[in-house]
């Protein structure tokens, strides 16, 4: 071995053992592992194009049956939900609720003149999976759309949603979602807004790159009826379990898994005219919702990893990184703290650069906390005052994830008490006052906020230099 080779090896060995170089390498790898998905996601969100609506589409609104499983928790929301759905002219709407409230919902449909299109079905006990199965067996159209009872559709929504089925490989899909914002949102409402904005960003970017998605949200999702209208699906959905415990929650996770495992693609419509609105808890019950979502996330992913193989295929390589590997990057406080510690150790020999490096890292972390909310802040710049609440809750949410991971056996809804909701909402002389009150409150609800082309992705930032949308 010549002298130059020996010197080179000694140099590399010395550098390899140098603690500063080691910490620099660890910081770089950790940083790239955590934030590559963010950088790629930003460009994907900007460049992703919506599915076009053809002049002669394969499916129209009259090819759709909408299924609305409802607990009838909020009669005004259900009324407004049905109004927005019927405004899109589906062939039929099947509302499924507890037996004790079937007649009351039929009365509402009669007053609202929905009875020609809406059929009300009942189940003995509220269980969303059983409610869905009860309805699917009666669907006669090519497409079935499941919709929660607290979603509100814009005009022509089905035209844009059905565009995903122009691709014969697509078996299911959905659209963008947004939390309904009151004129004066409290911080609970803003946390819900932030959650859904981030969720939409994540789902759109993974789906655009390789067709993967963590969960096709059950708030509104469309399926080819042929996939679901079979005994195999009904058995699969009704007998879904976690560690021997039957699941009432996590139904959208189960459906997502079923579609992928049967070789179908899932697609998202990104058109700004197809954004649905929904409501979330605007009080401390929001924490219970977060716990339920986190448990569903872990249970669903662990079930896929254990029982399926599509998640690790070459086809869904990006989803493997973003959905299944990145789920363990929690809590964020620990992850960001580790990055700061590694950066400090990497710069121990260069104290003159430490301040600038930490400022840059801090600004970058702040940017990543804000970037997914930019479209919302451009629509409502006054909500910037609530940004610190969102960031602080984001760090708290990491510990909620840990608690959820340790309590996966809890399969209840958390934010709803189904036993109480199974009782009749009104009887005899109480019916008419309830109907009047519910309809009057529903009349006061605003229509879904129209989507604007300016809302599409982070390009919104370029179109509102003064921080406000038109």
N, C-alpha and C positions, 0 to 999 in steps of 0.2 A: 504494500500500500504506500503510495507516494506521500510526500510531506504535505502537499496542498490538500489532499483528501483528508488526511488526519487533522489538519488545522480546521478544515471545514466542519468535520464531525464534532470536534471539540467546541467549535463556535455554536453549532446547533444544539449540542447537549447543554451548553451553558445557558443559551437562550431559553431552552425548554424548561430548565429548572429555575429560571428567574421568576420569582413570585409575581412581580409586576406584569410581566408578559403573560403569565398564566391567568391572572385576574382580568387582564385586557381581553384575552381570548374568550374567557367565560362570559364577560359582560357582552361582548359582541354576539356570541352565539345565543345568549339568553334574550338579548334585545331583538335579534332577527327572528327568533322563534316566537316571540310575543307579538311583534308588530308587523311582520311581513303580511299577515292576513289583513291588517288595517290598511296598509299602503295599497295592496292589490285591490282591496275592496273599494277604496275611494275611486280608483280609476274605472273599475267595473261598474260601479253605481253611476258614474258620469256617462259612460259610453253605452250602457245597456239600452236596447231599443224595445219598445212595446210590440206586442203581436198585432199585426194589422187586421182590421175588420174588412173582410171581403164583401163585394157587392152581392155575391151569391155564396153565402157561407154554407158549410155542411150542416150546421145546426142553428136553429133559430129559437127564440124565446118559447114558442109553442112546442118545442121538443123537450121542455124542462118541467120537472116536478120539483117543487121546493118543499123540503121537510123541515119543520120548525119544532124541535123538542123543547118544551117549556116547563118550567116549574111554576109559572104564573106568579112569580114573585112581585112583578110590577105590571099591573094591567095597562097603565098608560104607555109604557115602553113596548109592550106586546102590540098594542093598537098601532102605534107609530111604525113599528117594525113591519107589520102586515101591510100597512098603507104603502110603505116604500117598496115592498116586494111586489105587491099587486100592480103598482105603477109601472113595473117592468114587464107585465103581461105574460107570466108563465102559464103553462097549460093547466096546472093544478098546484094547490098548496095543501099540504097535510100538516096540521097542527096536532101534536101528541102531548097530552098532559095527564095528570092523575085523574082517575075516574071521578072523584068528587068535584072536580071543576070543569068537566066536559060541558055540562049544560050552560054554565055561566059564560064560557068562551063562545058557545054557540049563540047565546043571546047577544054577545058583543058583535059577532059576525052578522047577525040579523040586523042590528041597529045600523051597522056600518055598511050593510048591503054587500058583504063579502061571501054570503053563503053559496053563491053560484060557483065560485072557484075554490073556496076553502072548505075542507073537510076536517072535522075535529074528531080525533081518536083518543081513546083512554087506555091507561095501564093501571093495574092495581096499586103498584108502588112506583114512586119516581125513581127512575134509573135511566140515565141518558142512553145507555147502550140498548136496553130493552125498548125504549121509545123509538130509537132509530130502526131497530129490526122490525118493530110493529108497523112502521110506515113503509119501509123498503119493500115489504111483501106486496104492497098495494100500488107500487109505482108502475106505470105503464108506458112512460116515455123513455127515450134513449139516454137522457141525462138526468141525474138526480143531484140536487144541490142541497146540502145541509146548511142551515143558517141558525145561529143562536137567536134567542128572543130579544136580544138587546143590540141588534145591529140595524143599521139604516143604510139603504142602498140609494145611490144617485140614479138619475134618469138614464135609461138605456144600459143599465149595468150589465144585464145578461148578454147584450150584443158584444161587449168587450170581453167578458168572462169566457164566452163560448169560443172566442177566437183561438184559444189555446188548443182546441180539439181539431183544428185544421191539420195538425200533425197526427197521423194515425197511431204513432207510438205513445202518445200522451193518454194516460188513463185517468188522470186527476189533476186538479190545479186550483189556484185561487188568485187573489189580487192583493194589492196594497191595502193597508188598514191604518186607521187613525182614531185616536181617542177624541170623543166629542169634548170640545173646550167651552165651558161656560164663560160668560162675560167677565167674571172675576174668579179665576181659578184659585183654589187653595193649594197648598203644597202637595197634598195627597193626589189631587187631580193632575198636577204637573208631573208627579212621579209616574203616574200611569201613562201620561203623554210621552214622557222620556222613554219608558220601557218599550212602548210599541214602536216608536220611531227607530230605536236601536234594533229591535227584533226584525222589523221590515228590512232595514239595511242589511243585516246579516243574512236573512233568507234570500233576498234578491241577489246578493253578490255570489253566494255559493251556488244558487240555482242557475245563474247566468253562466258561470264558468264550466261546470260539469254536470248540471242537472240535479245536484244533490240538494236536500233540504232537511233540516233537523226535524221539523214538524210542519205538516200542512195544517194550518190553523183551522180548528173547527168552528170559528166564528162564522165563516162562510167558505165552503169548499165544494167544488163540483167533481162528480165522478161519472164515468160511463156506467150506466145501470147494469150492463152485462157483467161487470166485475163483482158487483155486490149482491145481485139478486140470485143467490145460490145458497144451498144449505151449508157449503163449506165456509162461506163468509160469515153467515149467521152464527155458526158454531164457534168460529175463530173469535169473533167480536164478543160473544156472550160468555165465553169461557177463558178469556184473557185473565191471567193471574200474576201475582208477584209473591214469590216465596210461599205459594199455597193459598194466598189471600185473594179472593175475587176482587177485581177492580171495577169501580163505578166511574172513577176519573180516568184520565189518560186516553180517552177514546180516540182523539185525533192522532196521538202517537201510534195507536194500534192500527188505525186505517192507513197511515203513512207507511208503516212497516208492511202491511198486507199488500199494498199496491206495488211497492218496490220488489218485494219477494216474489211476486207473480210476473215479473219482467216488464212492467209498465213504467213509463217515464212520468214525472210530475213536473208541471210547468207553472210559472207565475206570470200573470199579465201585469205589465208595468205601466200601462196607460194611465195618465193623470185623470182621465174621466171615469176610471173604475175604482176609485178609492172609497171603501166603505168606512162608515163611522160606527163607533161602539162606545159603550160606557164601561168604566171600571169602578171599583169601590173608591169613593173619595173621602175615606175616613180610615181609622186604624185597621179596619178589616182588610185593607190593602196588603198588610203584612201577611195575613192568612193566605191571600191569593198568591203572593210571592212564594210562600212555602209550598203551596200546592203545585205551582209551576215548576219550582226547582226539583221537587220530588219526582214529578212526571218526567222532567228532563233526564235525570239520572236513571230512573227506572227504565225509561224508553231506550236510552242509549245502551245500558247494560244488557237489556233484553236483545237488542239488535246484535251486539258484540257476541253474545252467548249463543244465539239461535240462528243467526243469519250470516251470509257470507258476502252479500252485495256491498256492504259498507267498506270492505277492504279490497274491492276490485279495482282494476286500473281505471275503470270508467269514472269512479267517484273518488279519485285521488285527492282532489282539493277538499271535498267534504270530509275525508278521513282526517286531514290536518286541522281544519277549522272546527268541525263538529265533535269529533270523537277524541282527538288528542288535546285540543285546546280547552276542553271542558275541565281539565285538571289544573288550569292556571287560575286558581282561586285559593284564598281570598286575594283580591287585588292589592290590598294593603301590604300583604306579605310579599307579593310579586314585585310591586314597585319598590318596596323597602329593600328587597334583595338586589334589585338593579342599582339602587343608590349605594348600597354597601359595596358592591363589586366595582362601581365606578370610583368610589373613594379609595379602595385598595389598589386599583389600577393606576391611580394618580398620586400615590404616596411619594413617589420620587419626583413628581413635578407639581409642587404645591401652587406654583404661579398660574397653572391652568385649571385648578380645581373649581374656583368660583365660576368661571365662564362655562365650564363643562356642566356643573350642576344647574346653572341657569338654563342652559340649552335643554338639558334633560327635563327639567321642570316644565318648561314651555311646551316641549313635545308631549309630555304626559297630559298636560292641560288640553292641548289641541286634540288628542285622541279622545278625551272625555266630552269634547264639544262637537267634533266634526259631524257625528251622526245626527245632531240636533240642529244643524245649521238651517235646513229647510224650514223647521218650525220657527226658529228665531227670526228668520226673514219674514215670515207671515205675522208673527207676534213679537216684535222686538222688546215689548214691555215685559215679556217673561224672562228676560235676561237676569232680572233681579232674583229669580228663583234658581239660577244655575248653581250657586253654591250648595243648595239643598240637594240637587240632583247628584252632584259630585260626592258629597258626604254620604248620601244614601247608597251610591254605587260601592263605596268602600264597606258600608255596613252590609250590603247585599252579599258580599263575599262570605261573611260569617253566617248569614242566613243560608247560603248554599251548604256550608259545612254542617249546620244543624239539620238541614234537609237530608243530607247524605247519611247522617247518623240516625235518622228517623224514617227511613224509607218504608217501614211497615205500616205507617199511618196512611191509609188510603182514602180517608174521608175528604169531603170537599173543603171543609175549613171555614169558608166565608158564607156557607149556606147550611141551614138546618132543614134537611129534606123532610123529616117527619112532620114538622109544623106546616110545611108548604103543601103537604098532601091533604090537609083538611080543607073543607070548602071555604072559599074566601067570603062568601055571603050566602045567606039563606032567607027565603021568604021576603019579608019587607025590607031587608037590607040590600036586595039585588038592585032595585032601581036607583037608589042613591049612589051605590058603587059604580054603576054604569055611567051615570051622569058625571060623577067626579072624574072617573078614568078618561072619559071622552073629552071633557073640558081640559084636563091636564095635557092630554095628547095633542089637542088643538094648539096648545101654547108652545109645543116643541118646535124648534126651528127645523127647516129642511136640511138635509145633508149639505155641508159646505162644498160647493162645486170645486172640483179639482181644476187647477190651472196649469197650462203648459209650463209656466214659470216655476211650478213646484217640482218639476222633474229633476231629481238628483241635486247634486251640489252646484250645478250650473246656475241654480237660483242665486247663489252668492254673487255671481258675476253680473246678474241682471238687476240687483238692488244695491248699488253702491252706498246708498244712504241708510241701508239697514231696514228698509221697509218695502214690502211687495206692493204692487199696484192693486 
